[in-house]
Amino acid sequence: MPLRLGDIAPNFRAETTKGEIDFYEWVGKQWVILFSHPIDFTPVCTTELGRAAALHKEFTNRGTKLIALSLDSLVDHKEWIPDIEETQKVKVDFPIIADEDRHIAELYDMIHPNTMENYTVRTVFIIDPRKRVRLTITYPPATGRNFQEILRALDSLQLTNYNRMVATPVDWKAGEDVVIHPGLSIEEANKQFPKGITEINSYIRYTPQPDKNDE
């Protein structure tokens, strides 16, 4: 069965380019982005791993770890990393899982036989510190991911995780106005959002992005 939003992400042990890990122990109490790519030594995957590496500090600043996966061997991963670093001008500091027996890929439903029978597609899981799946995105092999969108979605998830009375509207970016939960009365909203409210109608109300200390 595929993992759905709110499901507990399964634990696993894995060989990675940073050594053997127990997934839960490695994640600790942080957020994590687990993402698969089809095959090492391919152009789209190389650019994707390069972009993830370039943004690694951005994810780290948000208390989030990155970990990649494919069905290729640990030897392949370690031989591929210098290519990524040279061609994309980055340092790959996050682990890449070698899932040769397909155990993790099947556990997380990363293999879609009608698209690629013997390889993982481009799957993304954002998992919170409680080990719950908070977001899933699946791209076909020929379409490279937008890691800025993954970062934007993470910002939204973390914001709405600590303030359940707001949501992020279309094309929202961190720092922009958010919308207020329609179930909150105008009196309650004025108390909870002292930065001000812009009311469009009875259910569309904007407020500046709240800080954690605004709770």
Protein Blocks (a to p, Z undefined) as FASTA:
>chain_A
ZZdehiacdddddddfebpadfklmnmmaccdddddfbghifklmmmmmmmmmmmmmmmm
nopacddddfbdfklmmmmmmmmmmmnopacfbdcdddfkommmmmnopacfklmmmbcc
dddddddfkopafbdcdddfklccdfklmmmmmmmmmmmmmmmkbccdehiaehiacddd
fkbcfklmmmmmmnbpcdfblmlccdddddfklZZ
